[in-house]
Amino acid sequence: KEYNLQAGQSMVLDTGYLAAMSATCTMEIQSVAGIKNKLFGGEGFFNTVVNGPGKIWIQSMPISAMAGSLAPFIVTGH
């Protein structure tokens, strides 16, 4: 999905869901606060904060899960 961030606007998302962003955007990685969130939250240990202006594209499946889904279909020559 595509989002258009204005100057001064930010979006926080799980790190694995960021697919691409405009060169005009900046990105920060933040640790998820709280031990309960880390152990029981079901999310990763880090969030990505993307700051506008610019476009960002997010995906509904983290890149690690996507790679795992595609791996059986990749011909390796073995």
C-alpha positions, -999 to 999 in steps of 0.1 A, spaced: 0 0 0 13 35 -8 12 64 16 21 100 9 37 116 40 37 154 43 66 174 57 66 168 95 44 138 93 56 104 105 45 68 104 55 41 128 55 5 116 70 -29 123 104 -29 107 96 -59 84 67 -42 67 85 -13 50 89 -22 14 103 11 -1 104 49 5 112 80 -14 147 94 -11 132 125 6 120 104 36 142 98 66 140 66 88 148 58 124 148 25 142 134 25 177 134 -3 203 100 -14 215 95 -3 251 86 -27 279 95 -63 286 59 -75 283 56 -60 248 88 -78 238 78 -111 252 40 -112 246 33 -85 220 36 -108 190 57 -81 171 94 -76 167 118 -59 190 121 -28 168 98 -3 150 107 18 120 97 55 121 96 70 86 94 108 84 81 128 54 79 144 31 77 116 5 60 84 -4 64 51 14 52 16 4 44 -10 30 35 -47 26 12 -68 46 37 -97 49 72 -90 64 101 -96 41 113 -127 61 79 -144 57 77 -135 20 112 -150 14 101 -182 33 70 -184 11 89 -180 -21 119 -202 -12 102 -236 -23 96 -222 -58 132 -209 -65 153 -232 -87 187 -237 -71 202 -263 -94 206 -289 -67 
